Amino acid sequence: MKAKLLVRKSTAHCVSSPTQLEQMLGSGDWLIAAPPARSKSAKNMRLTRERLRSAGWLQLDLWLPPDVIAMVKAAKLPGENYSELFIRLVKTLGISD
């Protein structure tokens, strides 16, 4: 059985036992929580991520210390985004496969 999320006022429990689920729902104090509906834009974003990953793209999230941020901003050309900056700097270093 797939686990169900049950909520009661300010409490939530994940229940995977059918017996426990029946018992809790039968008490009348618990409800099954429904996740919010996914929007069309969420579906489009998920499909775009899947398409890019299958094409070999890699998503990177970077956390930079303040001193490095100052250097990155100084290296960035007007109108250049951070992705373009990263690619330009890697090409400048001559790094290849």
C-alpha positions in Angstrom: 0.0 0.0 0.0 1.2 3.5 -0.8 1.8 5.6 2.3 -0.9 8.2 3.0 -0.3 11.6 4.7 -2.9 12.1 7.4 -3.4 15.4 9.1 -5.2 16.5 12.3 -5.2 20.2 13.2 -1.5 20.9 13.7 -0.2 17.3 13.4 0.6 15.2 10.4 1.5 11.5 10.2 2.6 9.3 7.3 0.8 6.0 7.5 1.5 2.9 5.3 -0.4 0.3 7.3 -3.9 -0.3 5.9 -5.2 -1.3 9.4 -3.8 1.8 11.0 -5.2 4.0 8.1 -8.7 2.5 8.5 -8.5 3.0 12.3 -7.4 6.7 12.1 -9.8 7.6 9.4 -12.6 5.9 11.3 -12.1 8.0 14.3 -13.2 11.1 12.4 -10.3 13.2 13.7 -8.0 12.5 10.7 -8.2 13.5 7.1 -6.0 12.4 4.1 -3.9 15.4 3.0 -4.0 16.1 -0.7 -1.0 17.7 -2.3 -1.6 20.9 -4.2 -2.4 20.4 -7.9 0.5 20.8 -10.3 0.2 23.7 -12.6 0.7 23.6 -16.3 3.9 25.7 -16.0 5.3 23.2 -13.4 4.7 20.4 -16.0 6.4 22.4 -18.7 9.4 23.2 -16.4 9.8 19.5 -15.5 9.6 18.4 -19.2 12.2 21.1 -20.1 14.6 19.9 -17.3 14.1 16.3 -18.5 14.8 17.3 -22.1 17.9 19.2 -21.2 19.3 16.4 -19.0 18.7 13.8 -21.8 20.6 16.2 -24.2 23.6 16.1 -21.8 23.1 19.4 -20.0 24.1 19.8 -16.4 22.4 22.1 -13.9 24.8 23.7 -11.3 23.9 25.5 -8.2 26.8 27.5 -6.7 27.3 29.1 -3.3 30.1 31.7 -3.5 31.8 33.6 -0.6 31.5 37.4 -0.8 35.1 37.9 -1.9 34.6 35.5 -4.8 31.3 37.2 -5.7 33.2 40.5 -6.1 35.7 38.8 -8.4 33.0 37.2 -10.5 31.1 40.5 -10.9 34.3 42.2 -11.9 35.0 39.6 -14.6 31.4 39.7 -16.0 31.1 41.7 -19.2 28.1 44.2 -19.7 25.1 42.2 -20.8 26.7 38.9 -20.1 24.8 36.4 -17.9 26.5 34.1 -15.4 26.2 31.1 -17.7 28.0 32.9 -20.5 30.6 34.2 -18.1 31.3 30.6 -16.9 31.6 29.3 -20.4 33.9 32.2 -21.5 36.2 31.7 -18.5 36.4 27.9 -19.0 37.3 28.5 -22.7 39.9 31.1 -21.7 41.6 28.6 -19.5 41.8 26.2 -22.4 40.2 23.3 -20.6 39.0 20.6 -22.9 37.9 16.9 -22.7 
